[in-house]
Amino acid sequence: MAKSNKPRDLPAEATAVATNRVARRDYTILDSLEVGIQLRGSEVKALRESKVQLAESYAIVYQGELWLIGLHISAYSHSANAFAHEPDRRRKLLAHRSEIDRWGSRVERENLTLVPLALYFLKGRAKLKLALARGRSQADRRQDIAERDANREAQRAMSRGRRNPNS
């Protein structure tokens, strides 16, 4: 995916690797959390080359642990096949026990989804911005588009009024 440096996705001092722009369109974001991600050596080097696809991934709570499923990290360009990692393996996410328990209960109780928003490096460590989200229907998306268009048109009208006060 294309890199995004929007402040809502990344901390100020972070280096972006990948963002999931589709997540904000398809889901209503209720809460977000920065978690660590357990990686192998060649995976870290591949991330530094931005060889990652975040769009189809999601997280689950399984036996009291957070797991990221569907994250595709391509092979590092300079690694031998013997040392290469499996591109689509499950990866463990690192968070505090209380956060995992709280989010796990909300996912089950409210039928929510754990969606990754961004993958980045912060102080030399790979971090993932994980969101607690509710799926949107097509009607919700259309309503958001109509609202955004109405706001844009109102801004244009106000701008025209400031430029031409006599009209």
JOCOR-V974585 format. One record per pair of residues at least 6 apart in sequence whose C-alpha atoms are under 8 Angstrom apart, sorted by the first residue. I is the first residue (numbers start at 1). J is the second residue. D is the distance in Angstrom with one decimal. If there is no record, write none. Layout:
I/J/D
I/J/D
This chain:
1/18/6.0
1/19/6.3
1/20/7.0
1/53/6.5
1/54/7.3
1/55/7.5
2/18/6.7
2/19/6.9
3/16/6.3
3/17/6.7
3/18/5.5
3/19/6.0
4/16/7.0
4/18/7.5
4/19/6.3
5/16/7.0
9/19/7.7
9/117/6.8
9/118/6.2
9/129/7.3
10/16/7.4
10/118/7.2
10/120/7.6
10/129/7.8
13/122/6.8
14/120/6.3
14/121/5.7
14/122/4.8
14/123/7.5
15/120/5.5
15/121/5.2
15/122/6.6
16/118/7.6
16/119/6.5
16/120/4.5
16/121/6.6
17/47/6.7
17/48/7.1
17/50/5.3
17/52/7.7
17/118/7.7
17/119/5.5
17/120/4.9
17/121/7.2
18/50/7.0
18/52/6.9
18/53/7.3
18/54/6.7
18/118/5.8
18/119/5.2
18/120/6.8
19/54/6.8
19/55/8.0
19/117/5.8
19/118/4.1
19/119/6.2
20/54/6.0
20/55/5.4
20/116/6.9
20/117/4.9
20/118/6.0
21/55/7.9
21/117/7.3
22/55/7.0
23/55/7.8
23/115/7.0
23/116/7.8
23/117/6.7
25/141/7.3
26/135/6.2
26/136/5.6
26/137/7.9
26/141/7.7
27/133/5.8
27/134/5.4
27/135/4.5
27/136/5.1
28/133/5.4
28/134/5.2
28/135/6.3
28/136/6.4
29/131/6.3
29/132/6.1
29/133/4.5
29/134/6.7
30/131/7.2
30/132/5.6
30/133/5.4
30/134/7.3
31/131/5.6
31/132/5.2
31/133/7.2
32/129/6.7
32/130/5.5
32/131/4.1
32/132/6.0
33/129/5.7
33/130/5.2
33/131/6.3
34/127/6.6
34/128/5.7
34/129/4.6
34/130/6.1
35/93/6.3
35/94/5.5
35/95/5.5
35/127/5.8
35/128/5.3
35/129/6.4
35/130/7.0
36/93/5.7
36/94/4.7
36/95/6.8
36/125/7.8
36/126/6.4
36/127/4.7
36/128/6.1
37/91/7.0
37/92/6.1
37/93/4.6
37/94/5.8
37/126/6.3
37/127/6.1
37/128/6.8
38/91/6.2
38/92/5.5
38/93/6.2
38/94/7.1
39/91/7.1
40/85/7.4
42/75/7.4
42/76/6.0
42/79/7.1
42/83/7.5
42/84/6.4
42/85/6.5
43/73/6.7
43/74/8.0
43/75/7.4
43/76/7.0
43/85/6.8
44/126/7.7
45/76/6.3
46/52/7.6
46/73/6.8
46/74/6.7
46/75/6.3
46/76/4.6
46/77/7.5
47/73/7.2
49/76/7.9
51/73/5.9
51/74/5.4
51/75/7.7
51/76/7.9
52/71/7.4
52/72/5.6
52/73/4.4
52/74/6.2
53/71/6.2
53/72/5.2
53/73/6.6
54/70/7.8
54/71/5.5
54/72/6.9
54/116/7.4
54/118/7.9
54/119/8.0
55/71/8.0
56/70/6.0
56/71/7.1
57/68/7.0
57/69/5.6
57/70/4.2
57/71/5.1
57/115/7.2
57/116/7.0
58/68/5.9
58/69/5.5
58/70/6.5
58/71/7.9
58/113/7.7
58/114/5.9
58/115/5.0
58/116/6.3
59/66/6.7
59/67/5.4
59/68/4.4
59/69/5.9
59/113/7.7
59/114/5.1
59/115/6.3
59/116/7.4
60/66/5.8
60/67/5.4
60/68/6.6
60/69/7.7
60/114/6.7
61/67/6.3
61/100/7.4
61/104/5.9
64/97/7.9
64/100/7.0
64/101/7.0
65/92/7.5
65/93/7.6
65/100/6.9
66/92/6.0
66/93/5.2
66/94/7.1
66/95/7.7
66/100/6.9
67/90/6.4
67/91/5.7
67/92/4.6
67/93/5.6
68/90/5.7
68/91/5.1
68/92/6.2
68/93/6.6
69/88/7.7
69/89/7.3
69/90/5.1
69/91/6.8
70/88/6.1
70/89/7.5
70/90/7.3
71/87/7.9
71/88/6.1
71/89/7.7
71/90/7.8
72/87/5.3
72/88/5.0
72/89/8.0
73/87/5.0
73/88/6.9
74/87/5.5
75/84/6.3
75/85/6.8
75/87/6.8
76/84/7.4
103/132/7.6
106/112/7.0
107/113/6.3
107/114/7.8
107/132/7.9
111/134/7.8
112/132/6.7
112/133/5.7
112/134/5.2
112/135/7.6
113/132/5.9
113/133/5.2
113/134/6.2
113/135/7.6
114/130/6.6
114/131/5.6
114/132/4.9
114/133/6.2
115/130/5.8
115/131/5.2
115/132/6.5
115/133/6.7
116/128/6.8
116/129/5.8
116/130/4.4
116/131/6.0
117/128/7.4
117/129/5.4
117/130/5.8
117/131/6.6
118/128/5.8
118/129/5.1
118/130/7.5
119/126/7.2
119/127/5.9
119/128/4.6
119/129/6.4
120/126/5.8
120/127/5.4
120/128/6.4
121/127/5.9
161/167/7.3
